[in-house]
Amino acid sequence: MHKHHSALGLAARSTARTVAGLDIAKRKPVDPVTLVRPHAAARAARFFVEKFPGRSMYAVKANPSPDLLRVLWDNGITHYDTASIAEVRLVKATLPGATCCFMHPVKSVEAIGEAYFVHGVRTFSLDSLEELAKIVAATTQDDGSPATDLTLCVRMRVSSEYAQLSLGAKFGVGVEESRELLIATRQVADALGICFHVGSQTMSPDAYSNAMERVRAAIVGAAVTVDVIDVGGGFPSAYPGMTPPPLERFFETIHRAFESLPVSYSAELWAEPGRALSAEYASVVVRVERRRGAELFINDGAYGTLFDAAHIGWTYPVQLLRQPDSEARDMDFSFWGPTCDDLDHMKGPFPLPADTRAGDYFEIGMLGAYGSAMRTGFNGFGTGDTVIATDEPMLSVYGEDRDVAAGRTGNVVKL
């Protein structure tokens, strides 16, 4: 894997920001080039490990890259939120010492059995009596003795009103229906947990305190001893038009709410950050194949790393990679991806210099979460090289680094 200081270092040799190696002007890559920033993921992991008042486990679905998993492990993330048996296998093959928690509330009997007996998974999520029965059956020994070492987390349904993407419709049990499930789960679990998810890219800490009130009502209604409170994911990253409050405010709100709950004196607090640990890890360099007015045809798109930009209107920071710098004012563009499909359209707006033209390369940032993870090979289009970049991501939510990263949100990185 090649290593460069920045996307601009990839685009052309720079005397001021020294990076030897690839020169896009000579190499002219046809496929998108993924830039990864291990130092950004390492910083995010240390931030959660040091500041979140409980255990942080990475939500693998956000970006299942083995390289990223190793970076997070090396920086203190030892537990992983896995949502499929394939993710369990991946984590255990990559990090044999890691702890996997199977947090998908609806699983096959075969997946539960393999996770428990082959991979040592002991934590499972559920939101129904049917799933509880399935877990009990799948973890029962051959001699008929039930498992006695299960941590079972009942998924509560909570509001997604503060989130950019709702996760409240598919899973979760309401407060009014939770009593029977909590009591039944308590009877077979070594440790009883309650988990929830406030939605993806949650922009207010109030989402967590409001959810905790629902958890309180469920605990009081069922009169059970609870050993784990898992606040799920939803921790935000920075994107154009989305500047969240400092993550410390989320942590403080969660800690206060947790401390006020009627739970076991030794109860643990968990979280499942995905986007917040991986968003700043990766970006992609794309080439303009054609310009049609304010539309740019590029070599990545809805079936590649830009799924969210196409299907939910997510906007990402962009910067033109050209030397010398363009002096043209920015204008708003939309993008067409490389496939023969009208759905392969990213409406943006994406501001780039008005003289952007075919043959130009530009970087699209903050694609570490749900970028590479959503990539397909549809229509025969894929990705090219992966290159390590040592500069800062375009945007950041990590303390002083927010100010550093903000300096590169213009059209090009200033040399």
N, C-alpha and C positions, 0 to 999 in steps of 0.2 A: 504494500500500500504506500503510495507517495505521500509526502508531507509538505505542506506549504503554509506560509504565514497567513495568507488570506485568499479570498476569492480573486482579488485583483492580482495577487501573486501568481495564481493559477492562470489568469488571463494574459499576463505579460510579465516579463522580468522587470523587477523594480530595483532601483539603486538605493532608494531611501528605506524601503521595507524589504530587506534582503531575504530572498528565498530563491534558492537555485532550483531548477527542475523544469517542470512543464511550461511550455509557452503555447497558449491556446492559439495565438496568431499563426503559429507554425503547425501545430498539431490538429487544430480545427476538429474537435471531437463532434461526431455526428449525434451521439446519444447524450442524454443528460448526465452530468457528473455530480455525484453526491459528495458534499463536504461534511465531515463529521468533526466535532470539537469535543474530544474526551475531557478536556479540562473544564468545560462548561457543565457537563453531566456530573463530574466529580464534585464541583462546587455545589451543585444543587443537592447532591446526596449528603454532603457534609452539613449543609444548612439544615436539612430535615433531621438528620441524626443528632445534631447538637441542639436544635431549638424546638423541635416538636416535643411536647411534654408526654411522650409515650413511644410506642413502637411504630416505625414507618416501614411498610412493605410495598414494594414497587408493583404497580399494576402492569403486568407484562404485555397486555393487549395493546398498550399505547405504542410500544416499539419493542418487538421481540428479538432485536439484534443480539447475538451472543456476545459481541464485542461490548455493547452497552451494558449487558448484564454483568460482565466482568468488571467494568469500570465502577458500577454501582456497588458491587460486592467489595471491591478494593477500598471503597470509601465509606463502608459501614452499613450498607443495606444487606441484611442477612435473611430477610423474609420476603417472599414473593407471592403476590396475589395472582393466582392462575385461574383462568376461566374455562379451560378445556384440558382434556388429558394430554393433548399434543403440547400444550404449554407446560404442563407438569413434566413431561418427558424432556422437553427442551431445557428447562431450568436444571433438572437433576443431571442431565448429560453435561451441561456447561459448568455447573457449580454443584458438585456432589454433596457439599456440606450445607447447602442452602435449605431453608425450611419453606415448603410450599403450602399454601392455604388454598383450598379449592372453593372459590367464592361465587361460583355460578349457582344460582338457586335451583336450577333444573338440570339434572345430570342423568346420564344413562347408568344403569346398574353396573354395566361392565366398566365404565370409567371410574366409578366410585371404588369398585373392588380392586382394580389395578392401582389406583392412587394409594389406597390403604395398604394393600399387601405387598406391592412391588416397590413403591416409591416412598413409603413411610409417611404419607400424608395423614394427619390426624385432625385437621380443622376443615369443616365443611359448612357451607351456607345452605339455608333452606327457607321456604316461605309457605309451606303447606304440610299437612299431616301426611299426604301421599309421599312427599319427598322424604320426610322423616322416616317413614316405614321403609322406603327404598334404601336409605343410608344404613339403617339398622340391619336390614337383610344382607346388604352387600358387604358389610364388615363383620358378619358373624363367622366365627371359626368353623372348621370342618366338623368339630365335635359338638356343634350347636351352641357353644358358649358365646354370648354377645360381647362386643368390644366394650372395654371399660376405660378407654383412654381417649375418648372423643371430645373435641371442643366443637360444639355446634352453635352456629350463629344464626338466629332468626332474623330474616331480612324484613325490616319495617318499611312501609310506604310513607314517604315524606314529600313535601312540596319541592318543586324545582323552580319556583318563581324567581329566584335570583340567578339562575343559570342561563347561559347562552344556549345550551342543549339540554332538553329535559331527559331524565332517566327515571321518571316516576310512573310510567304507564305499564311497563312490561312485568316488573317484579315487585314484590313487597306485600305484606299483610297490613291491613289497617288496624288502628288501635282497638277498635270495637271487636275485631275478629281475632286479636292476638292472644287473648287470655288462654284459650284452650291449647293453642299451639305452644305457647311458652311453658305451660304446666307439663304437657306431654314431653317436650324436649328436655326439660329439667330432669325428668325421671330417668332418661337414658344417657344423658351427657355427663361426662366427668366435669366439664366446664361449660356453662351456658353463656352464650354471647348474644348481643343484639347489634345488628349492623344496619346501615342505611346508606343511601347515596343521594346527595342533594342536587345532582346534575353536573354536567361537565362545564368547565370554565365558569365557576360561580363567582360573582363579582362582589358579594357582600358577606362578611362574617355572620350576619344575622341568620343566614341560611342554616348554619350549624346550631345556633342556640335555639332556633325555632324547632328544628328537628329533635333536639334533645328534650324539649318539652313533650313531644309526642312519645319519646322513649320513656320519660318519667311516668306518663299516664299509663303506658302499657305495663310497666313494672309494678306500679301500685295496683292496677287492676288485677294482675295475675298473682301478686304477692309471692314472687319467686326471688331467689337469690341469684343475682347476675354477676358473672365473673369477668366479662369482657364487654367493652363498648367500642365498637368499630365505626368510626365516622365516615368510612369510605373515602372516595376521592373527591374531585371537584375543585381542587386547589388550582387557582388560575395562573396563566402565564400572560405575558404582554404581547399584544398584537395591535396593528393600526386601529385606532378608535376604541381600544379596550385597554385601559390602564387601571389595573386593579389596586386596591389598597395593599399596603405592605403585608406580606405573609405573616409577619409577627402578630398582626392584629387578629388574623384568623386563629392562630395558635392560642392567643390569650383568651379569646372568646370561647374556644373549645375547652380549654382547661377550666375556666370558671364554671361552665355548664356541667362538665364532668364531675367536678368536685362537689356539686350540689345534688347529684343524683343519689337515690337510695339504693346503692349497690354494695357488694361485698367490700370489706375494708381493704382487701388485697386485690381488688379489681384492676384490670389492665385497660389502658386506653390505646387503641390502634387507629391507624390511618392507612389509606391505600392510594398514595399519590401516583399518578401516571403521567399526565401532561406536565405537571410541575417539575418532574425529574427528567423528562426527556425532550421537551419542546426546544430547548436551546442547544441540543446536541447536534442537530443536523440542518442543513440547507441544501439547495440544489442549484446548479448552474445550468441554464438552458440556452438554446440558440433560437434566434428568430429566423424562421424559414420564409415568411412572407409578411408584408404589411398591407393591410387594406383599410385605409382611413385610420380610425382609432382602434382597429382590431389587429392583434398580432397573432400569427400562427407560429406556435412554438413546438418543441419536440418533447414536451411532457404535458400531462393533463389529467383529466378526470379519472382515467383508468391507471394513472401512475400515482405520483405523490400529491396531486392536487384534487383528490376526491372531495375533500371538504370545501375547497374553493368553488367547485362545480355544483355540488349537490345541496350545500347549506349556505352558500354565499359567504364563506369565510374569506377574509382578506389577510394577506401576508405582506410583510415588508419586501420591497424589491429595490435593487440598485443595479444600474448599468455598469458593465465592466468594459471600460474603454479608456485607452490612453492615446492622446491627451484627453482630459476630461471634456465632456460635452458642456457647452456654454448655453445650450437651449433651455428654455423654461420647461418645467414639467407639464405634462398633460395626462389626462386619465385614459388608460387603455383597458380593453378587455382582451382575453386570451382565447384562442382556439387551440385545442390539443392536437396531437398527430393522427388520431384515428379517423376513420370514415363514419363518424357518428355525431349527430347534432347535439347529443347530450354532453359531448366533450367540449364544453364551453364554460369558461370562468369569467363571469361578468365584471368582477372587481368592484369598484375601480382600483386600478393599479397605476400609480403615478410614476411615469418615466419621462426622460427628456423628449421633447417634441420631435427631435430629429432621429429617434430610434428607428432602425431600419433592418432589413434582411441582412443576415450575417452577423449582427450584433449578438453578444452574449450578455446575460444578466443573471444575477443571483436572486433567488426567492428564499427568504429566511424563515426561521422558526418552524421548520418542518419535521423536527425530531419526533413529535407526537402525532400519530395518525397520518403520517406522510408515507414513509417507506412501508409501514405496516399495511397500508391499503393498496399498494402497488400490485398490478396484475400484468399478465403478458398479452392482454387482449389486442387483437389485430396485429400481433407480432412485434409490438413496441415494448421496450423494456428500459433498462438503465445501463449506463456505462461504468466507468471507474468509480471507485470510492476513494476519496482523498482526505487525509487529515489536515485540518486547518488549525493554526495556533492563535488566530486573532479572536476577538470577542464576537459573540453572536450579535445580530442587528439590534435586538432588544433584550432586556434582562429584568428579572424581578428580584435579583439578589443584591440588596443593599447598595453599597457604593458602586457596584458594577453596573447598576442601572444608568448612572451618569456616564460611565465609560462607554457603554454600548450605545447610548443615545447619540454619541458623536458620529456613528456610522449609519444613521438612518436616512441620509441624503441619497443622492443619485449614485455617488461613488464614494469609496473610502478615500479620504484626503491623505495624501502622502506627505 
